[in-house]
């Protein structure tokens, strides 16, 4: 089947989704299901098994038994790597199918799913599979003794995945946890479960032993809670909203389970007067409207130096007007549908709050005319925003930019750091020394200069303050998903 036929005609058999436990697709023990909805049409896509506490416990027990068997945890790293590389290859073999499913379940443009998300998912598996073979281990000698560190798989690992980038986020976590020798239990978001469930089929085709990967669909209040407090679980990696992350951390504390939390953001995107304005506009448009603004790394607070403020605002607003919002399966679409009716209403409510607070509306601020059947919202530009306003402090997680003027470099740093979040930031300047000063002073885990969303998988990923705890990526992932053990011998 050609890519063109698949995308234009949608010839994919969307099947009802079941739980994946011990290498098999099974119904929830209760027999209950829930519907997953196409955000572009608000029509049912499929019925999904509605797992509960009993299902989650079953999956965790299977994962524990499989881990203790050693079939995966004690498999030679080269063999584990080969299987994970096969999973990478299979993801690319199914790139059109996975991209289609991701698009209709999330509402994102097919050109993003096909051009980035799913290929990056395959890259995640290959990267950690290859890196696992070449990790450098510590070894020291002192007097008549030698000491070395061993990094053993931690055990059963819970992965709780968000709805905005479901397959890419799943593979980012799962590939590192599996490469470390752990068994895993995955809970995809209830809004977007379909691509995650498909990973079970890929795992079986690649020869991953049964019980190593388990996938439980269902509500966070039951499935997620069980996965974050069960005594067999030895690692939890969660991506999602900050308040939910606090709940996960409280649950994990019952059994002192180490957690990695990737949470919300309200990142400052700072444009200085010496920046290349066309480049800054293009990058800033991408940083807020990609994936409908439903991305934690979004440059959602746009700080613009006063001397170029009016010029930049005009250029940015004109660029926002050119964004094509429409059918996510149309390869020309730039921005698709928000994930749900409820989320669309939340985004619109924030826009109205911003206007009530005194922000001015340059463009957007309403649903897209003619597309009322789906959850489509115009790319929105709020300007003359004060950083104390709710729209500047709270994560909207939608296609809404707030533009804030600043005078000096010190003002920009102060405004950027005046936030409960500390996930990311962007700096647009042609002054290398200024870039160095700003990136040193802005409190964020990831900072880009004259670019956005460029990721080297070897580097640490994570945020500070309300944006999370811990770092993953490269060796940092292996450090989190393993237990370090020091052995000292007398020679």
C-alpha positions as CSV (number, residue, x, y, z in Angstrom):
1,X,0.0,0.0,0.0
2,X,1.5,3.3,-1.0
3,X,1.9,6.2,1.3
4,X,-0.4,8.4,-0.9
5,X,-3.3,5.8,-0.8
6,X,-2.9,5.4,2.9
7,X,-3.0,9.1,3.7
8,X,-5.5,10.3,1.2
9,X,-8.0,7.5,1.5
10,X,-7.3,6.3,5.0
11,X,-7.2,2.6,4.2
12,X,-6.3,1.4,7.7
13,X,-8.3,-1.2,9.6
14,X,-8.9,0.5,13.0
15,X,-9.6,-2.4,15.4
16,X,-10.9,-2.4,18.9
17,X,-8.0,-2.1,21.4
18,X,-7.4,-4.7,24.1
19,X,-4.9,-4.9,27.0
20,X,-1.5,-6.5,26.2
21,X,-0.3,-8.8,29.0
22,X,2.3,-11.5,28.9
23,X,2.5,-11.3,25.1
24,X,-1.2,-11.6,24.4
25,X,-4.1,-9.2,23.7
26,X,-6.8,-9.8,26.3
27,X,-10.0,-8.1,27.5
28,X,-10.2,-6.3,30.7
29,X,-11.2,-8.6,33.6
30,X,-14.5,-6.6,34.0
31,X,-15.2,-6.8,30.3
32,X,-15.8,-3.1,30.2
33,X,-14.7,-0.8,27.4
34,X,-14.6,2.9,26.6
35,X,-14.5,4.8,23.3
36,X,-11.6,6.7,21.8
37,X,-12.7,9.6,19.7
38,X,-11.4,11.3,16.5
39,X,-10.8,14.9,17.5
40,X,-11.3,16.1,14.0
41,X,-14.8,14.7,13.8
42,X,-15.8,13.8,17.4
43,X,-16.8,10.4,16.0
44,X,-15.9,7.1,17.6
45,X,-12.7,5.4,16.4
46,X,-12.7,2.3,18.4
47,X,-13.7,0.6,21.7
48,X,-10.8,0.3,24.2
49,X,-10.5,-2.2,27.0
50,X,-11.2,-0.3,30.3
51,X,-8.6,-1.8,32.7
52,X,-8.9,-1.4,36.4
53,X,-6.8,-2.1,39.5
54,X,-7.1,-5.8,39.1
55,X,-5.8,-5.6,35.5
56,X,-2.9,-3.4,36.5
57,X,-1.9,-5.8,39.4
58,X,-2.1,-8.7,37.0
59,X,0.3,-6.9,34.5
60,X,2.7,-5.9,37.3
61,X,2.8,-9.5,38.7
62,X,3.5,-10.8,35.2
63,X,6.3,-8.3,34.7
64,X,7.7,-9.2,38.1
65,X,7.7,-12.9,37.3
66,X,9.3,-12.3,33.9
67,X,12.0,-10.1,35.5
68,X,12.8,-12.7,38.1
69,X,13.0,-15.4,35.4
70,X,16.0,-13.6,33.9
71,X,14.8,-14.2,30.4
72,X,15.3,-10.5,29.6
73,X,17.1,-9.1,32.6
74,X,20.0,-11.6,32.3
75,X,20.0,-11.9,28.5
76,X,23.3,-10.7,27.0
77,X,23.2,-7.1,26.2
78,X,24.0,-7.8,22.5
79,X,21.0,-10.0,22.2
80,X,18.7,-7.5,23.9
81,X,20.1,-4.8,21.6
82,X,19.3,-6.9,18.5
83,X,15.7,-7.4,19.5
84,X,15.2,-3.7,20.2
85,X,16.8,-2.8,16.8
86,X,14.3,-5.2,15.2
87,X,11.5,-3.2,16.9
88,X,13.0,0.0,15.5
89,X,13.0,-1.6,12.0
90,X,9.4,-2.7,12.4
91,X,8.3,0.7,13.4
92,X,9.7,2.1,10.2
93,X,8.1,-0.8,8.2
94,X,4.7,0.3,9.7
95,X,5.5,4.1,9.6
96,X,2.5,4.9,7.4
97,X,0.0,2.9,9.4
98,X,1.3,4.2,12.7
99,X,1.3,7.8,11.4
100,X,-2.3,7.5,10.3
101,X,-3.4,6.0,13.6
102,X,-1.5,8.7,15.6
103,X,-3.0,11.4,13.5
104,X,-6.7,10.4,13.8
105,X,-6.3,9.6,17.5
106,X,-4.5,12.8,18.5
107,X,-5.8,15.2,15.9
108,X,-2.2,16.3,14.8
109,X,-1.2,16.9,11.2
110,X,-0.2,13.8,9.2
111,X,3.0,15.6,8.0
112,X,4.1,15.8,11.7
113,X,3.3,12.2,12.5
114,X,4.8,10.9,9.2
115,X,7.7,13.3,9.0
116,X,8.8,13.4,12.6
117,X,7.0,11.6,15.4
118,X,7.0,8.0,14.2
119,X,10.5,8.1,12.6
120,X,11.8,9.6,15.9
121,X,10.1,6.7,17.8
122,X,12.1,4.2,15.7
123,X,15.2,6.3,16.3
124,X,14.6,6.1,20.1
125,X,14.7,2.3,20.0
126,X,17.8,2.1,17.9
127,X,19.6,4.8,19.9
128,X,19.2,3.1,23.3
129,X,19.7,-0.4,21.8
130,X,23.1,0.6,20.4
131,X,24.1,2.8,23.4
132,X,23.5,-0.1,25.8
133,X,26.3,-2.0,24.2
134,X,28.9,0.7,24.7
135,X,28.2,2.1,28.2
136,X,31.4,3.0,30.0
137,X,31.7,1.4,33.4
138,X,33.7,2.7,36.3
139,X,36.8,0.9,37.6
140,X,39.3,2.2,40.1
141,X,42.4,0.9,41.8
142,X,43.8,2.1,45.2
143,X,46.7,0.5,47.1
144,X,45.9,-3.3,47.2
145,X,42.2,-3.0,46.3
146,X,40.2,-2.6,43.1
147,X,36.7,-1.2,43.0
148,X,34.2,-1.3,40.1
149,X,30.6,-0.3,39.6
150,X,27.9,-2.7,38.2
151,X,24.7,-1.3,36.8
152,X,21.9,-3.9,37.2
153,X,18.3,-3.6,35.9
154,X,16.1,-2.0,38.5
155,X,13.1,-4.3,38.0
156,X,9.5,-3.7,37.1
157,X,9.1,-0.2,35.6
158,X,5.9,1.8,35.3
159,X,5.6,4.1,32.3
160,X,2.7,6.6,32.4
161,X,2.4,8.3,29.0
162,X,0.6,11.6,28.0
163,X,-1.8,12.2,25.1
164,X,0.0,14.9,23.2
165,X,2.9,12.8,21.6
166,X,1.8,9.3,22.7
167,X,3.9,7.0,20.5
168,X,7.1,9.1,20.5
169,X,6.9,9.6,24.3
170,X,6.2,5.9,24.9
171,X,9.2,4.8,22.8
172,X,11.4,7.4,24.5
173,X,10.7,5.8,27.8
174,X,10.2,2.2,26.9
175,X,13.4,1.9,24.7
176,X,15.7,3.1,27.6
177,X,13.9,1.0,30.2
178,X,14.1,-2.2,28.1
179,X,17.7,-1.6,27.0
180,X,18.5,-1.5,30.7
181,X,17.1,-4.9,31.1
182,X,13.8,-4.0,32.9
183,X,10.3,-5.3,32.4
184,X,7.7,-2.6,31.9
185,X,4.1,-1.9,32.4
186,X,2.7,1.0,30.2
187,X,-0.4,3.1,30.8
188,X,-1.2,5.2,27.7
189,X,-3.5,8.2,28.1
190,X,-7.2,7.4,27.7
191,X,-7.6,10.1,25.0
192,X,-5.0,8.5,22.7
193,X,-4.4,4.8,23.4
194,X,-4.3,3.3,19.9
195,X,-0.7,3.7,18.8
196,X,0.6,2.5,22.2
197,X,-1.4,-0.7,22.0
198,X,0.1,-1.4,18.6
199,X,3.5,-1.6,20.2
200,X,2.5,-5.0,21.5
201,X,2.2,-6.5,18.0
202,X,5.6,-5.0,17.1
203,X,7.2,-6.5,20.2
204,X,5.9,-10.0,19.4
205,X,7.1,-9.7,15.8
206,X,10.6,-8.7,17.0
207,X,10.9,-11.6,19.4
208,X,10.6,-9.7,22.7
209,X,9.9,-12.4,25.3
210,X,6.3,-12.4,26.6
211,X,5.8,-10.5,29.8
212,X,8.6,-8.0,29.2
213,X,6.2,-5.4,27.8
214,X,2.7,-5.0,29.1
215,X,0.2,-2.3,28.2
216,X,-2.9,-1.4,30.3
217,X,-5.5,1.0,29.1
218,X,-7.8,2.6,31.6
219,X,-8.2,5.6,33.9
220,X,-5.4,7.1,35.9
221,X,-7.4,7.0,39.1
222,X,-7.3,3.2,39.2
223,X,-4.6,1.9,36.7
224,X,-2.2,4.8,37.2
225,X,-2.6,4.8,41.0
226,X,-1.8,1.0,41.1
227,X,1.2,1.4,38.8
228,X,2.6,4.2,41.0
229,X,2.3,2.5,44.4
230,X,2.6,-1.3,43.9
231,X,5.4,-2.7,45.9
232,X,6.8,-4.7,43.0
233,X,7.4,-1.5,41.0
234,X,11.0,-0.2,41.3
235,X,10.9,2.7,38.8
236,X,8.2,5.1,37.7
237,X,8.5,7.5,34.7
238,X,5.6,9.9,34.3
239,X,5.0,12.5,31.7
240,X,2.0,14.9,32.2
241,X,0.5,17.7,34.2
242,X,2.3,19.0,37.3
243,X,-0.5,18.4,39.8
244,X,-0.8,14.8,38.6
245,X,2.9,14.4,38.9
246,X,2.7,15.4,42.6
247,X,0.1,12.7,43.1
248,X,2.4,10.1,41.4
249,X,5.2,11.2,43.7
250,X,3.1,10.9,46.8
251,X,2.0,7.4,45.8
252,X,5.5,6.3,45.0
253,X,6.7,7.5,48.5
254,X,4.8,4.6,50.1
255,X,7.4,2.2,48.9
256,X,10.2,4.6,48.2
257,X,10.0,4.1,44.5
258,X,12.3,6.4,42.5
259,X,10.5,8.6,40.1
260,X,11.3,10.6,36.9
261,X,8.7,13.3,36.4
262,X,8.4,15.3,33.1
263,X,5.8,17.9,33.8
264,X,4.3,21.2,32.6
265,X,6.0,24.3,31.2
266,X,5.4,27.9,30.4
267,X,8.7,28.5,28.5
268,X,10.0,31.9,27.7
269,X,10.9,32.6,24.1
270,X,13.1,35.7,24.1
271,X,13.7,37.8,21.0
272,X,16.4,40.5,21.2
273,X,16.7,43.5,18.9
274,X,19.8,42.1,17.2
275,X,18.1,38.9,16.2
276,X,17.4,37.9,12.6
277,X,13.7,38.8,12.8
278,X,12.5,36.6,9.9
279,X,14.3,33.6,11.5
280,X,12.9,34.5,14.9
281,X,9.4,34.8,13.6
282,X,9.5,31.5,11.8
283,X,11.0,29.7,14.8
284,X,8.6,31.3,17.2
285,X,5.6,30.3,15.1
286,X,6.8,26.7,15.1
287,X,7.5,26.8,18.9
288,X,3.9,27.7,19.8
289,X,1.7,26.3,17.0
290,X,3.3,22.9,16.3
291,X,1.1,20.0,17.5
292,X,-1.7,22.7,18.1
293,X,0.4,24.1,20.9
294,X,-0.2,20.8,22.8
295,X,3.4,20.4,23.8
296,X,5.2,20.9,27.1
297,X,8.2,22.5,25.4
298,X,6.2,25.2,23.6
299,X,7.6,28.7,23.7
300,X,4.3,29.9,25.0
301,X,5.6,33.2,26.5
302,X,7.1,35.4,23.8
303,X,9.3,38.1,25.2
304,X,10.1,40.8,22.6
305,X,12.5,43.7,23.2
306,X,10.6,47.1,23.0
307,X,12.8,48.5,20.2
308,X,11.5,45.9,17.8
309,X,8.2,45.1,19.5
310,X,5.8,46.6,16.9
311,X,7.7,45.3,13.9
312,X,7.9,41.8,15.3
313,X,4.3,41.8,16.4
314,X,3.2,42.7,12.8
315,X,5.4,40.0,11.3
316,X,4.4,37.3,13.8
317,X,0.7,38.1,13.4
318,X,0.9,37.9,9.6
319,X,2.7,34.6,9.8
320,X,0.0,33.3,12.2
321,X,-2.7,34.2,9.6
322,X,-0.9,32.0,7.1
323,X,-1.2,28.8,9.2
324,X,-3.5,26.3,7.5
325,X,-5.9,24.8,10.0
326,X,-7.9,21.8,8.8
327,X,-8.2,18.1,8.2
328,X,-5.2,16.4,9.9
329,X,-5.0,13.9,7.1
330,X,-4.4,16.6,4.5
331,X,-0.7,16.8,3.9
332,X,-1.0,20.5,3.5
333,X,-2.5,21.1,6.9
334,X,-0.2,22.9,9.4
335,X,-2.4,22.7,12.5
336,X,-5.0,20.0,13.3
337,X,-7.7,19.6,16.0
338,X,-7.3,19.9,19.8
339,X,-7.5,16.5,21.5
340,X,-11.1,16.9,23.0
341,X,-14.1,19.2,23.3
342,X,-13.2,19.7,26.9
343,X,-9.7,20.8,26.1
344,X,-11.0,23.2,23.4
345,X,-13.3,24.8,25.9
346,X,-10.4,25.2,28.4
347,X,-8.2,26.9,25.8
348,X,-11.0,29.2,24.7
349,X,-11.7,30.1,28.4
350,X,-8.1,31.1,28.9
351,X,-8.3,33.4,25.9
352,X,-11.3,35.1,27.3
353,X,-9.6,35.4,30.7
354,X,-6.6,37.0,29.0
355,X,-8.8,39.6,27.3
356,X,-10.6,40.3,30.6
357,X,-7.2,40.8,32.3
358,X,-6.2,43.4,29.7
359,X,-4.4,41.5,27.0
360,X,-5.1,42.6,23.5
361,X,-6.2,40.2,20.7
362,X,-4.3,40.5,17.4
363,X,-5.6,37.4,15.8
364,X,-7.7,34.2,16.4
365,X,-9.5,33.7,19.7
366,X,-12.3,31.5,18.4
367,X,-13.2,28.2,16.8
368,X,-12.4,27.8,13.1
369,X,-15.4,28.6,11.0
370,X,-16.7,25.7,8.9
371,X,-15.0,23.1,11.1
372,X,-17.3,23.2,14.1
373,X,-17.8,19.4,14.0
374,X,-14.3,18.9,15.2
375,X,-12.1,20.6,17.9
376,X,-10.5,23.2,15.7
377,X,-9.2,26.5,17.2
378,X,-7.6,29.4,15.4
379,X,-3.9,30.1,16.1
380,X,-4.3,32.9,18.6
381,X,-2.1,36.0,19.3
382,X,-2.5,37.9,22.6
383,X,-0.2,40.9,23.0
384,X,0.6,43.6,25.5
385,X,0.5,40.9,28.1
386,X,1.8,41.5,31.6
387,X,3.7,38.5,33.0
388,X,1.5,38.6,36.2
389,X,-1.6,37.7,34.1
390,X,-3.0,34.2,34.4
391,X,-2.4,33.6,30.7
392,X,1.3,34.3,31.2
393,X,1.6,32.2,34.4
394,X,-0.6,29.1,33.7
395,X,0.0,26.4,31.1
396,X,-2.8,26.8,28.4
397,X,-1.4,23.8,26.3
398,X,-3.0,25.1,23.2
399,X,-2.4,27.4,20.2
400,X,-2.2,30.6,22.2
401,X,0.8,32.8,22.3
402,X,1.2,35.6,24.9
403,X,3.5,38.4,23.8
404,X,5.3,40.4,26.5
405,X,7.5,43.5,25.9
406,X,10.8,44.0,27.8
407,X,13.4,46.7,27.8
408,X,16.8,45.3,28.9
409,X,18.6,42.0,29.1
410,X,18.0,42.1,32.9
411,X,14.3,42.6,32.4
412,X,14.2,39.5,30.0
413,X,15.9,37.3,32.6
414,X,13.7,38.5,35.4
415,X,10.5,37.9,33.4
416,X,11.6,34.5,32.1
417,X,12.4,33.3,35.7
418,X,9.1,34.7,37.1
419,X,7.3,31.4,36.7
420,X,6.6,28.3,38.7
421,X,7.9,26.3,35.7
422,X,11.4,25.7,34.5
423,X,11.3,23.4,31.6
424,X,12.7,25.1,28.5
425,X,13.6,28.4,26.9
426,X,14.6,30.0,23.6
427,X,16.9,32.9,22.9
428,X,17.1,34.7,19.5
429,X,20.2,36.9,19.2
430,X,23.3,37.3,17.1
431,X,25.4,38.2,20.1
432,X,27.2,35.1,21.2
433,X,28.2,36.6,24.6
434,X,24.6,37.7,25.3
435,X,23.4,34.1,24.4
436,X,25.9,32.8,26.9
437,X,24.7,35.2,29.7
438,X,21.0,34.5,29.1
439,X,21.4,30.7,29.0
440,X,23.4,30.8,32.2
441,X,20.8,32.9,34.0
442,X,17.5,31.5,32.8
443,X,16.3,28.7,35.1
444,X,15.3,25.9,32.7
445,X,16.4,22.4,31.9
446,X,16.6,22.9,28.2
447,X,17.6,26.1,26.3
448,X,17.9,26.7,22.6
449,X,19.7,29.6,20.9
450,X,18.4,30.6,17.4
451,X,16.5,27.3,17.0
452,X,13.8,25.2,18.8
453,X,13.0,21.5,19.4
454,X,16.4,20.2,18.2
455,X,17.3,17.2,20.4
456,X,20.5,15.2,20.6
457,X,19.4,12.1,22.4
458,X,22.7,11.9,24.3
459,X,21.9,15.0,26.3
460,X,19.8,15.3,29.5
461,X,16.1,16.1,29.2
462,X,14.1,17.4,32.1
463,X,13.0,20.5,33.9
464,X,13.3,22.3,37.3
465,X,10.7,23.7,39.7
466,X,7.1,22.6,38.8
467,X,8.4,21.2,35.5
468,X,9.7,18.0,37.0
469,X,12.3,15.9,38.8
470,X,15.2,14.0,37.3
471,X,16.8,13.8,33.8
472,X,16.5,11.2,31.1
473,X,18.5,10.9,27.8
474,X,21.8,9.2,27.0
475,X,23.6,7.9,30.1
476,X,21.1,9.7,32.4
477,X,18.4,7.3,31.3
478,X,20.6,4.3,32.0
479,X,21.4,5.7,35.4
480,X,17.7,6.1,36.3
481,X,16.6,2.7,35.0
482,X,19.4,0.8,36.7
483,X,20.6,0.2,40.3
484,X,24.3,1.0,40.8
485,X,26.3,-1.6,42.8
486,X,29.9,-1.1,44.0
487,X,32.1,-4.1,44.3
488,X,35.5,-3.8,46.0
489,X,38.1,-6.6,46.0
490,X,41.4,-7.1,47.8
491,X,44.0,-8.1,45.2
